[in-house]
Amino acid sequence: MPEARDSTMRSTYRNAPAKDLFRAEERTLIWAERRGYGVDHVTARGDVLGKEFVLEKDQDSVRRKQVRSAGIASLTGWAMDLYDLTIILYLAPIIGPLLFPSHNPTLQLTFVYASFAVTLIFRPLGSALFGGYADRNGRKRAMMVAILGVGLSTAGMGLVPTYATVGFVAPLLFLALRVVQGVFVGGVVASTHTLGTETVSAEHRGLMSGLVAGGGAGAGAVVASLVYFLVSAIIPSDDFGLYGWRVMFFTGLLTAVFSFYIYRHTEESPLWQGKGSAQKARKSPIRVVFGPQYRKITLLNIAIAGGGATMYYLTVGFFPTFFGTNLGITKTSSAIILILANIGIIAGGLLGGRLSDRVGRRAVFLAFGAPNVVLLPVLYVWLASLDSSNPVLVALIATMMAFSIMAATAPTLIFLNERFPTEIRATGTGLSWNIGFAIGGITPAIVTAISPSVSDIPSRLAIAITIAAVVFLLAALRARETRHMGLGEHTELQPA
């Protein structure tokens, strides 16, 4: 029977018209795969139009499908996690009085942003746990477990009783769930921030970096804005404080189910598969990441990630509260402006990532990072001078700030990837990214805490974002270019 099928396949190629060669090629690949000849480099011999030819499948249709599924999985995973993570930013003015009542509105905001920072602080722990698991057992497995944990912990926040019901137990329960969420989000980052870039071809890795970092963040925030807009429109304002905020948290289950479905149909990273034996031998990647060989690299990575994260959280992360508390913009208008700002995030990510494939990661850091030192604080002061009567101008300034920040930081993900070999890449990238974002995530809480009143927040924001932009720029000046280094070329652990 196998010989008969082989004969039939050879006959198919021998009699195939020239216009049907592509279909015949695909049939040969299917035939070869079923016979166990592999998909990376399939050679089929046949006689077409009286001539022998060699068919080589150089990662065409199968490769494109793998890249597409890995890119979608990475983008979706990061988007849905950003959605779960940032819901609290939209609900800060509402849940603050419910979980931490106080006569000082600034103190209430400080509690909410502190609980947001708690999640970010525990993300490095998630990267340490899941990153090591992903380096030894694969990116896909780690991602599937982590995303379910994120969804369940997010939904659990919707079940927390209010302060009026259980007293101080309410904020403690909420903080505990934020800790759990942070661990799982850190695990998702360790996988999503390596799977896509390890699967795509070298000339498009910067674009994939911008797509995942900018597109994922923007898409997650846009979805959060849309859901917030819809829930706010359906549930009356008087009832939103009763149960509307709970509905927002419950939607975390839907995002988890959707992401889990995507991951089940995603193939494992080809670079990790090619390093299988090395990964099994490496029992503790975290020791290598912070060991003498990679310590300086990791610290510089954290500075770049932290500077970018701080700029992001002081703008896009703080806008939901800033628009309502400082500018008096309604929830509906705020949601629309945030959608536009996050479209700017997506556009900036794609532009910065694509440019980094042509001119280099460091060049993009510097080209967009240097102007941000002056541009961002000036735009923030201008934004603070407006009110709800200027929604179009507010949207324009917010979108400009979002675009500028993401264009500068778009290559960060691939920059981190290229500085670690495959054996420790998930751990190294996850820890560098999450420690940097933990630093950036606590800055909104610090800004609100050092502001005597709500009216003092804008000036503190302008100062803080200037410092963040300077740190990012200095770290970029200290870094070396990584575009030429690649990802799968390391055969052993070497400094990047």
N, C-alpha and C positions, 0 to 999 in steps of 0.2 A: 503493500500500500504506500509506504513513503516513497519508494522508487517511482510508482505511478504518478504521485502528486508532483515529484520533481520533474518527471517527463512532461506532465501537463503544463507546469510553469515555464519550462524551456520552450515548449511549443507556443505558448502564449506570446513570448517575446519574439520568437522567430517569425510569427505571422502578423505581428502588430504593425499597423500603419504608423507612419511617422507622427501623425497628429495625436495618436493614442499612447505615445511613449511615456508621458507623465503618469497616466493611469496605470500602465503596466509597471512602472517604477514603484508606485505605491503598493501594488499587489505583491511585488517581489519583496518589499520590506516587510509586509505583513507575514508573508510566507517564511521569510528568514527569521523573523522574531519568534514565530511559533515553533520553529525548529531549534531555537536556542542559540542562534548565531549572534545575538546581541543587537543593540540599536545604535551604539556610538559610531561604529565603523563597519557597515555592512557591504560586502562585495558580492555581487551576483554576476555570474558569467552567462552569456547567452549569445545567440546568433540573430542579429536584427539586420534585415536587408542584406543578408549574406556576409556580415562582418561580425567579428568578435568584439565585444565591448566590456568594459569594467564599470559597474555601477557602484559608486561610492556615496553612501548617505552621510554627508558631512554635517550632521546635526541640523538637518533641515526641518521637515514638518514635525518630527518628534521633538526636536530641540526647541522649536518655536512654541509648541504647546507647553513644554516644561517651563520655559521662561515666562510665558503668559500666566500660567497658573501660580508660579512662585511669586511673580510681581503682584498679582491680585491678592494672594494670601498675605504677603507682607504689608501691602497697603491697607487691606481690610483689617488685619489684626491691629495695626497701629491706629487706624481710624476709630475702630470700635472701642479700643482701650482709651483713646483720648476722649471719646464721647462719654464713657463711664466716668473717667477721671474729672472731666470739666463740668459735669452736670452741677456740681456744688457751686461753681462760680456763678451760674445763672440763678441759683437759689439762695445765695449768700444773704441778701437783705431780708429774706423770708424766714429761713431756718435759724438765723442768729437769735432773734427774740424767742423762738419756740424752744430752742435747746439750751440757750445761755442768756437768760433774761438779765438786762442791766439797764440802768438809766443813761448809760453812756453808749451812744450808737457806734462810736469808734471802737470801743471795747468789744462790742458784739461782732463787728467785722473782723477784729483781730482774732477772736476765737474761731470764726469760720475759716479764715485763711491759715490759721495755725493748724486746723484739722486737715486742710488741703496739703499743707507742708508736711504733716506727719506721713501722709501717703508717699510723698516724694522721698522723704528721709529713709523709709524702709524699702524703697525700690532697689538700692544696692544689695540688700540682703537677698532679695529675689533673684537678682542677677548672679550673685555668688552661688545660690542653690541651683537654680535652673540653668545658668550658664554652664556650670560644670557638667550638669546632666546632658545638656545639648551638645557639648563638646565630646562627650563619651558615647551618647546613645542616639544622637541625631537631633536636628533642629525641629523636625515635624512633631515628634513625640512631646518634646518640652512645650511646644506652642499649644498643643491641644489641651494639655492638662492646665496650663496657666490661664488660658482664656475662659475656661469654665469657672475657675476660681474667681476671676475678676467679675464675671456676670453675677455669680451667686452673692458675693460680698456686696456688690452695688445694690442688688435688689434687697438685701438685708437691711440696708440703711433706711429703706422705706417703711420698715417695720418698727423702727426705734420709737418708743413712746416719748412724749414731750416732757419738758421740765415740770410743767404743771401737774403731771401725772405721777412721776417717779423721782422728781428732784434731780440731784446731781448724778444719779445713775444714768440719766438720759445722755448728757454729753460724754460720759465715760464709755457707754455702749457705742456711741457714734464714733468716738476716737478709736476704739478697739477694731471696729469694722474697717475704718480707714487704714489701720495698720495692716490688716489682712489683705485688703485690696492692694496696698503698696507692694507687698511681697509678690503677689501674683502678677501685677503690672510689670515689675522688674523682670519676672520670668518671661513674659511675652516679648519684652524689648530684646532680650538676649537672643531670641529666635527670629523675630521679624526683621531685625536690623542686620541679619547676616544671610538669611535664606535668599532674599531677592538679589542681593549684590553678588552672591556666590554662584548664582545660576545664570545671570545675564552675561553676555560677551563683554570683553574688557573695554571696548570702545563706547559702551553705553552704561558703564557702572556709575558714573557721575549722575547721569539722568535718572537712573534707578534710585540713587541716593536722594535726589531732590524730590522724586515722585513719592517715595515712601515717607520721608521726613516732612516735606511740605504738603504733598497731596494727602497723606494720611492725616496729618494734623488738621489741615484745612477741611477735609471731608468730614472728619469726626466732629469738628466744631460746627460745621454747617448743618450736619444732621442734628446735633444738639440744639442749634438755634431753631431749626424747623420744628422739632418736637416741642421745644419750649413755646414757640409761636402757636402751634396747634393746640397744645394743652391749655395755654392761656386763653385762647379764643373760645375753647369749648367749655372750660370750667369758669364760672363767674369769679371775679376778683375776690369777693368776700369768702368764697369757698376754697380758693387756691391755698390759703394758709391753713385750711383744715385738712384737705386730702390731696390737693393738686400736686404739691411737692412730693408726696409719696408716689404718685403715679409716675412722675419723672424718674425716680430711682428704680421703680419696678421695670421700666423699659430696658434695664441692663440685662435682664434675662433674654429678651429678644435679640439683642446684639450678640450675646454669647452663643445662642443657638445658630444664628446666621454664620458667625465666624467659624464655629465648629464644623458646620457643613462644608464651608470652603476648604478648610484644612484637610478634611478627609479625602478630598480629591486633589491634593497637592503632593507632588513627588518630593523626595528627600533631596537635599543639596548635593549636586554631583561632586563638588570639591570635598565635602565631608565624607561621602561614600568612598572616594579615592584615598582617604586618609584613615580608613577604618581601624587598621591595626595600631596606628600611632595613637589614635584617640583612646583606645582601650588600655594602652600602656600608660597613658598620662592620667594618674589618679586624682591629682589636685591642680587643675589649671590656675586656680587663684594664687597659689604659691609662686608660680612662674610670673604671673602678671605683676605682682608686687615684689618680686625678687630683684636682686641687683641688676639682672640683665634687662628688665623692662620697667623698672621703677620710674626713671626719668621720663620715659615715653608715656607712661600712664598718667603721671602728674601733669604733663603738658596737655595731654588729651582732655583731662578733667578741666583745665583752665579754659580751653577752647569751648568745650561743651557747656561749662558753667556760665561763661560770658554770654554765649548765645541764648541759653535757657533763661537767664535773668532778663535779657532784653525782651524775650517772648512773653514771659509771665508778667512783666511790668506793663506790657501793652495789651496784647490780645487776651492774656489771662486776666488782666485787671479791668479791661473795658466793660464787661457786663455789670460790674459794680459801679465803676466810675461814671458810666452813662446815666445810671439811675440816681445815684447818691449825689454826685457833684454837678451834673448837667441837667437833672430833672427830666430826662427823656423817658417816655412811657415804655413798658415792657415790649409792646408790639413794635414800636419804632426801633428800639434797641436791638431786637432780634433781627430785623431787616439790615440794620447797619453792620451787625456782626457777621451776617452772611456775606455781605460785600467785602468786609475786611478779610474774611477767610478765603474768599476767592483770590484776593491779593496774596495771601499766604501760598495758595496753590500755584499761582502764576510765578511768584518769586522763587519757589522751590524748583519748578521746571526750568526757569531761565538760568538760575545759578548752577543747578546740576548739569545742565547741558553745556554751559560755558566751561565748567570744570573739566569736561572731557576734551576740550580743545586747548585751553590755556593752562590748565592745572588747578588743583584744589587750593593751594596757597594763594595763587593769583586772584582767585575769586574772593577768598577771605579778605584780602587787602583792598581790592578794587571797590567792594561794597562796604567793607567794614570801616575804612577810614572816614568816608563822609558821614557815617552814622554817629560818630562822636559829636558832631555839631548838629546834624539834621534832627536826630531823635529828640533831644531836650527842647530845641526850638519849636518843633511841631507839638510837643506835649504842652508847653506853655501857651501856645496859640489855641490848642484844643480846650484847655481849661478856661479860656476867656469866653468861650461860646456857651450857649444854652439850648434849650429845646426848640427855640425858634429858628435854629440854623441846622436842621437835620442833614441837608445835602452837604454842607461844608464839613460837618462832623464826620459824615461817611467818607468823604474824600480824604480828609487828613488821616483818619484811622486806617483806610486802605493803603495809603502811601507808606505809613509807618510799618504796617504788616508786611507789605511787599519788600520794603528795603531790608528789614530784619531777616526775612526768609531767604532772599537772594544772597545775602552775605553768609548765611549759615547752611545753605543747602548741601554743600559737599561734606559736611561734618561727618555724616554716617559713613561714607565710603573712605574718608580720611582715616577714621578710626579703624575700619576694617583692614586697610592697607598697612597699618602699622603693627598688625599682629598676624602670625601664621595661623593656618587653619586649625591646628591642634588646640589653640587657646583663644580663637577669635571670638566665639560667642561670649566667653567669660570676659575677655579684655574689653570688647566693644560695649557689652552690657554694663559693666562696672564703670567704665569711663563716662558713658552717656548718663547713667542713672545717678552717679555721684554729682556730676555737673548739674543735672536737672534738680537734684535735691537742694543744691546750693541756690539755684535760681528760684526754686519753688518757695523757699522761706522768705525771700525778699518782700513779697507783698505783705506778709504778716509783720515784718520788721518795719516797713514803711508806715503801715497803719498804726503800729504800736508807738512809733516816735512822733506821730502827728497829734498835737494837742486837741485838734478839732478836725472835722471833715474838711473844712475849708483850707486846712494846711497840707492836705494830702498831695495836691498837684505839685507844689514846690519840692516836696520830698521825692516825688516820682521823677522829676526832671534831674535831680542830683543823682539819684540811684542809677538811672538808666545811662547817665554819662559815665559813671564809674564802670558799669558793666561793659559799655562799648569800648572803653579804654583797655580793660582787661582782655577782651576778645582780640583787639588789635595787637596788643603787645605779645600775646601768646602766638598769634598768627605770624608775626615778625620773627619770633624765635623758632618756629617750626620749619621743617624741611619739606620740600615737595615730595609727594608720594605717588603721583599718577603713574610714574614709570615702573613702580615696584610690583604691581599686579597682586593677585590673591593666591592662586594655586601654585605659584612657583617655588614656595618654600618647601624644601625637603626635610628640613630640620629646624629647630627653634633658633632663630637668629634675630638680633635687634633690628627693628624696622628703621 
